[in-house]
């Protein structure tokens, strides 16, 4: 499971949506964004979302 202290990824909304979004915040064990987390990216493939989240984390 991909997890950073600040920027993380969650599956985009929609039934069986293959894309992910980067959030500014944490996610629950079930993979949903925790209360107060904000989406900071468009829907993108998982591997691109991980790279984006890691790059954003590195800038903080």
SEMIRO-298527 format. One record per atom (N, C-alpha, C): atom name; residue in three letters; z negated, x, y negated. Coordinates in steps of 0.2 Angstrom, whole numbers. Layout:
<pts>
{pt "CA"; "ALA"; {Z; X; Y}};
...
</pts>
This chain:
<pts>
{pt "N"; "UNK"; {0; 4; 6}};
{pt "CA"; "UNK"; {0; 0; 0}};
{pt "C"; "UNK"; {0; 4; -6}};
{pt "N"; "UNK"; {4; 3; -11}};
{pt "CA"; "UNK"; {5; 7; -17}};
{pt "C"; "UNK"; {-1; 4; -22}};
{pt "N"; "UNK"; {-5; 9; -25}};
{pt "CA"; "UNK"; {-10; 7; -29}};
{pt "C"; "UNK"; {-11; 13; -34}};
{pt "N"; "UNK"; {-11; 11; -40}};
{pt "CA"; "UNK"; {-13; 16; -46}};
{pt "C"; "UNK"; {-19; 13; -49}};
{pt "N"; "UNK"; {-23; 17; -53}};
{pt "CA"; "UNK"; {-28; 14; -57}};
{pt "C"; "UNK"; {-26; 9; -62}};
{pt "N"; "UNK"; {-20; 10; -65}};
{pt "CA"; "UNK"; {-19; 5; -70}};
{pt "C"; "UNK"; {-12; 1; -69}};
{pt "N"; "UNK"; {-7; 4; -67}};
{pt "CA"; "UNK"; {0; 1; -66}};
{pt "C"; "UNK"; {1; 0; -59}};
{pt "N"; "UNK"; {2; -6; -56}};
{pt "CA"; "UNK"; {3; -8; -49}};
{pt "C"; "UNK"; {9; -13; -49}};
{pt "N"; "UNK"; {11; -14; -42}};
{pt "CA"; "UNK"; {17; -19; -41}};
{pt "C"; "UNK"; {15; -25; -37}};
{pt "N"; "UNK"; {18; -30; -39}};
{pt "CA"; "UNK"; {17; -36; -35}};
{pt "C"; "UNK"; {24; -39; -34}};
{pt "N"; "UNK"; {24; -43; -28}};
{pt "CA"; "UNK"; {30; -47; -27}};
{pt "C"; "UNK"; {32; -52; -32}};
{pt "N"; "UNK"; {38; -52; -34}};
{pt "CA"; "UNK"; {40; -57; -40}};
{pt "C"; "UNK"; {39; -64; -37}};
{pt "N"; "UNK"; {38; -69; -42}};
{pt "CA"; "UNK"; {38; -76; -40}};
{pt "C"; "UNK"; {44; -79; -37}};
{pt "N"; "UNK"; {43; -83; -32}};
{pt "CA"; "UNK"; {49; -86; -29}};
{pt "C"; "UNK"; {48; -86; -21}};
{pt "N"; "UNK"; {50; -91; -18}};
{pt "CA"; "UNK"; {50; -91; -11}};
{pt "C"; "UNK"; {54; -85; -7}};
{pt "N"; "UNK"; {51; -81; -4}};
{pt "CA"; "UNK"; {54; -75; -1}};
{pt "C"; "UNK"; {58; -71; -6}};
{pt "N"; "UNK"; {56; -70; -12}};
{pt "CA"; "UNK"; {59; -66; -17}};
{pt "C"; "UNK"; {59; -58; -14}};
{pt "N"; "UNK"; {64; -55; -14}};
{pt "CA"; "UNK"; {64; -48; -11}};
{pt "C"; "UNK"; {62; -43; -17}};
{pt "N"; "UNK"; {62; -45; -23}};
{pt "CA"; "UNK"; {60; -41; -29}};
{pt "C"; "UNK"; {53; -40; -30}};
{pt "N"; "UNK"; {51; -35; -34}};
{pt "CA"; "UNK"; {44; -34; -37}};
{pt "C"; "UNK"; {44; -33; -44}};
{pt "N"; "UNK"; {38; -34; -47}};
{pt "CA"; "UNK"; {37; -33; -54}};
{pt "C"; "UNK"; {31; -28; -55}};
{pt "N"; "UNK"; {31; -24; -60}};
{pt "CA"; "UNK"; {26; -19; -62}};
{pt "C"; "UNK"; {21; -23; -66}};
{pt "N"; "UNK"; {15; -23; -64}};
{pt "CA"; "UNK"; {9; -26; -68}};
{pt "C"; "UNK"; {5; -21; -71}};
{pt "N"; "UNK"; {2; -22; -77}};
{pt "CA"; "UNK"; {-3; -18; -80}};
{pt "C"; "UNK"; {-10; -21; -78}};
{pt "N"; "UNK"; {-12; -19; -73}};
{pt "CA"; "UNK"; {-19; -22; -70}};
{pt "C"; "UNK"; {-19; -20; -63}};
{pt "N"; "UNK"; {-24; -23; -60}};
{pt "CA"; "UNK"; {-25; -23; -52}};
{pt "C"; "UNK"; {-22; -29; -49}};
{pt "N"; "UNK"; {-22; -28; -42}};
{pt "CA"; "UNK"; {-20; -34; -38}};
{pt "C"; "UNK"; {-25; -35; -33}};
{pt "N"; "UNK"; {-25; -41; -30}};
{pt "CA"; "UNK"; {-30; -43; -25}};
{pt "C"; "UNK"; {-28; -40; -18}};
{pt "N"; "UNK"; {-32; -41; -13}};
{pt "CA"; "UNK"; {-31; -38; -7}};
{pt "C"; "UNK"; {-25; -42; -4}};
{pt "N"; "UNK"; {-24; -48; -6}};
{pt "CA"; "UNK"; {-18; -53; -3}};
{pt "C"; "UNK"; {-12; -51; -7}};
{pt "N"; "UNK"; {-12; -46; -12}};
{pt "CA"; "UNK"; {-6; -44; -15}};
{pt "C"; "UNK"; {-4; -48; -21}};
{pt "N"; "UNK"; {-8; -52; -24}};
{pt "CA"; "UNK"; {-7; -56; -30}};
{pt "C"; "UNK"; {-10; -52; -36}};
{pt "N"; "UNK"; {-8; -53; -42}};
{pt "CA"; "UNK"; {-11; -50; -48}};
{pt "C"; "UNK"; {-17; -53; -49}};
{pt "N"; "UNK"; {-22; -49; -51}};
{pt "CA"; "UNK"; {-29; -51; -53}};
{pt "C"; "UNK"; {-29; -54; -59}};
{pt "N"; "UNK"; {-34; -59; -61}};
{pt "CA"; "UNK"; {-34; -62; -67}};
{pt "C"; "UNK"; {-34; -57; -73}};
{pt "N"; "UNK"; {-30; -58; -78}};
{pt "CA"; "UNK"; {-29; -54; -83}};
{pt "C"; "UNK"; {-24; -49; -83}};
{pt "N"; "UNK"; {-21; -48; -77}};
{pt "CA"; "UNK"; {-15; -43; -76}};
{pt "C"; "UNK"; {-9; -46; -80}};
{pt "N"; "UNK"; {-5; -41; -83}};
{pt "CA"; "UNK"; {1; -43; -86}};
{pt "C"; "UNK"; {7; -40; -83}};
{pt "N"; "UNK"; {12; -44; -83}};
{pt "CA"; "UNK"; {19; -41; -80}};
{pt "C"; "UNK"; {22; -37; -86}};
{pt "N"; "UNK"; {24; -31; -84}};
{pt "CA"; "UNK"; {27; -27; -89}};
{pt "C"; "UNK"; {34; -24; -87}};
{pt "N"; "UNK"; {37; -28; -82}};
{pt "CA"; "UNK"; {44; -26; -80}};
{pt "C"; "UNK"; {48; -32; -78}};
{pt "N"; "UNK"; {54; -31; -77}};
{pt "CA"; "UNK"; {59; -36; -75}};
{pt "C"; "UNK"; {58; -36; -67}};
{pt "N"; "UNK"; {61; -41; -64}};
{pt "CA"; "UNK"; {61; -40; -56}};
{pt "C"; "UNK"; {66; -35; -54}};
{pt "N"; "UNK"; {63; -30; -50}};
{pt "CA"; "UNK"; {67; -25; -47}};
{pt "C"; "UNK"; {66; -24; -40}};
{pt "N"; "UNK"; {70; -20; -36}};
{pt "CA"; "UNK"; {68; -18; -30}};
{pt "C"; "UNK"; {62; -14; -29}};
{pt "N"; "UNK"; {58; -15; -23}};
{pt "CA"; "UNK"; {52; -12; -22}};
{pt "C"; "UNK"; {52; -4; -24}};
{pt "N"; "UNK"; {56; -1; -21}};
{pt "CA"; "UNK"; {56; 7; -22}};
{pt "C"; "UNK"; {57; 9; -29}};
{pt "N"; "UNK"; {61; 5; -33}};
{pt "CA"; "UNK"; {62; 6; -40}};
{pt "C"; "UNK"; {55; 4; -44}};
{pt "N"; "UNK"; {52; -1; -42}};
{pt "CA"; "UNK"; {46; -3; -45}};
{pt "C"; "UNK"; {40; 2; -44}};
{pt "N"; "UNK"; {40; 5; -38}};
{pt "CA"; "UNK"; {35; 10; -37}};
{pt "C"; "UNK"; {36; 16; -41}};
{pt "N"; "UNK"; {42; 18; -42}};
{pt "CA"; "UNK"; {44; 24; -46}};
{pt "C"; "UNK"; {42; 22; -53}};
{pt "N"; "UNK"; {44; 16; -56}};
{pt "CA"; "UNK"; {42; 14; -63}};
{pt "C"; "UNK"; {34; 14; -64}};
{pt "N"; "UNK"; {31; 11; -59}};
{pt "CA"; "UNK"; {23; 11; -60}};
{pt "C"; "UNK"; {20; 18; -60}};
{pt "N"; "UNK"; {23; 22; -55}};
{pt "CA"; "UNK"; {20; 29; -55}};
{pt "C"; "UNK"; {22; 33; -62}};
{pt "N"; "UNK"; {28; 32; -65}};
{pt "CA"; "UNK"; {30; 35; -71}};
{pt "C"; "UNK"; {25; 32; -77}};
{pt "N"; "UNK"; {24; 26; -77}};
{pt "CA"; "UNK"; {20; 23; -82}};
{pt "C"; "UNK"; {13; 25; -81}};
{pt "N"; "UNK"; {11; 26; -75}};
{pt "CA"; "UNK"; {4; 28; -74}};
{pt "C"; "UNK"; {3; 35; -77}};
{pt "N"; "UNK"; {8; 39; -76}};
{pt "CA"; "UNK"; {8; 47; -78}};
{pt "C"; "UNK"; {8; 47; -85}};
{pt "N"; "UNK"; {10; 42; -89}};
{pt "CA"; "UNK"; {10; 43; -96}};
{pt "C"; "UNK"; {4; 41; -99}};
{pt "N"; "UNK"; {-1; 38; -95}};
{pt "CA"; "UNK"; {-7; 36; -98}};
{pt "C"; "UNK"; {-13; 41; -98}};
</pts>
